[in-house]
Amino acid sequence: MSKLLLLIVLLHIAGLTYAQSNFILYKNKRKTVATYNEGSYISFQQKDGQWVKGRITKIANDSFHLTEEIIYQGWYRNDTLHYSGFHFSVKDIYAMPKRGVLIDYSNGRFQVVRTGGHQHFYWVKSGWLFRIGGAGYAMLNIANGIIQKDFSFDNEKGRLGAAAAVFLLGVVMHHTYKLTHRIGKKYRIVYVDMVK
C-alpha cells in the first residue's frame, strides 16, 4: 500500500514538473509584485500612452500573445468580445498600473476607471478637491466684494492669498499623483524561460 502511495506522489510531482512553462515577473527591485503565466490577465501601458488589457495565451522568447476581452454592459445583458492575435514584447511594457487601479474598456479604448477599483481618496490625492475648494473660495470672496461694492482688495488679500495657496497645493498634488509604476530602474519586467 505504501509503495502504491509513493508511486502516486512521485507521478504527481513529475506531472507538475513537466507542466512548468515560461512566465513573466513584475518586480520592485528584488521583490516580486506579480507573476504572469499563460492564462493570466495583465494590464499595462505602452509608450504612446495606450492601455492594453487581456489574457495571456502564450509566452515565448521575451514576448507574449494576448487576447483582449471587452465587456459591453447593456440594459438587458452583458456581452463579451474576444480579440486574439495581439503580440507584444516584454520591452513594449512602459508602465504598470498601481495596486487597486482598475483598467476597463470605455469610450472605445482601455483606460483607467477613476470611479472603480481601490483608489482610496482619489479626489483628495489627485488635488481635485483642493483646486475646486481654492477656486470656489476665491470666487466667493470676489463676489462678496462686488456685492458690497468694495472693489479694493486690501481687506481680501489674506483670504485670496489663502485661496491661491490651497489652489496651488491642488495643482502640485495633481502633477505628482501617478496611477502607474513606470518600468525602469526600480520597477522592471523579467522574462523567465523554464523550457531550457
Beta strands, then each sheet from edge to edge (+ up, - down):
strand 1: 23-28
strand 2: 31-36
strand 3: 41-45
strand 4: 51-60
strand 5: 63-73
strand 6: 78-89
strand 7: 95-97
strand 8: 102-106
strand 9: 109-113
strand 10: 180-182
strand 11: 187-192
sheet 1: 2+ 1- 11+
sheet 2: 3+ 4- 5+ 6-
sheet 3: 7+ 10-
sheet 4: 8+ 9-
end
